[in-house]
């Protein structure tokens, strides 16, 4: 496990963007696993800036997103499909046909999970997976559990996750209770994993996840076992770990 200690959020975002941009430059046909949430936005903004300068070309890049809310269509303003368009895809030259996100409107759990597992396999797996860290240690929507999950699955969101996401909705009651998410196995099979974490509010869970035991009660802890995992965190997020 490599830890890159950043000064602050902007420095963290640039450090992570450096890693992703190098991947795209060296391997223009890379498969990128992408994350949503507030933390990766700065990384996406930096990549957009470098694209606008002519430093990056995304025409051959393929992407798979970690997750999507069940019950939200791609045009819903709180869907992760919408998030990715607004915060990244609409600002670069990626072919929309090369972007993949679970279909939150497919109510057939078995069918949708099998479809998305097939998408990932069809791309040959993920070359570089970008992650954030949930307040309870979840990655994607892999919530604390008694065992680590494998492939894409439908998950009931933990109360801590619902509370954390309610700021994006009119009320807590509007937050979807279920999501489709890539499984732990999908993430662990990525050639490289990069996680971005910022802020003192994440300091305790960073300590638990990366300086404590590997346990499915803290899903992110399994990344300690990944062959090529980089944690990019600012000083506030690492404040309880050293």
HELIX and SHEET records of a PDB file:
HELIX    1   1 UNK A    9  UNK A   26  1                                  18    
HELIX    2   2 UNK A   41  UNK A   52  1                                  12    
HELIX    3   3 UNK A   80  UNK A   87  1                                   8    
HELIX    4   4 UNK A   89  UNK A   91  5                                   3    
HELIX    5   5 UNK A   96  UNK A   98  5                                   3    
HELIX    6   6 UNK A  109  UNK A  122  1                                  14    
HELIX    7   7 UNK A  159  UNK A  165  1                                   7    
HELIX    8   8 UNK A  166  UNK A  168  5                                   3    
HELIX    9   9 UNK A  172  UNK A  174  5                                   3    
HELIX   10  10 UNK A  184  UNK A  188  1                                   5    
HELIX   11  11 UNK A  200  UNK A  202  5                                   3    
HELIX   12  12 UNK A  203  UNK A  211  1                                   9    
HELIX   13  13 UNK A  219  UNK A  225  5                                   7    
SHEET    1   A 7 UNK A   2  UNK A   6  0                                        
SHEET    2   A 7 UNK A 229  UNK A 234  1                                        
SHEET    3   A 7 UNK A 192  UNK A 197  1                                        
SHEET    4   A 7 UNK A 128  UNK A 131  1                                        
SHEET    5   A 7 UNK A  31  UNK A  34  1                                        
SHEET    6   A 7 UNK A  62  UNK A  65  1                                        
SHEET    7   A 7 UNK A  99  UNK A 100  1                                        
SHEET    1   B 3 UNK A  67  UNK A  69  0                                        
SHEET    2   B 3 UNK A 178  UNK A 181 -1                                        
SHEET    3   B 3 UNK A 153  UNK A 156 -1                                        
END                                                                             
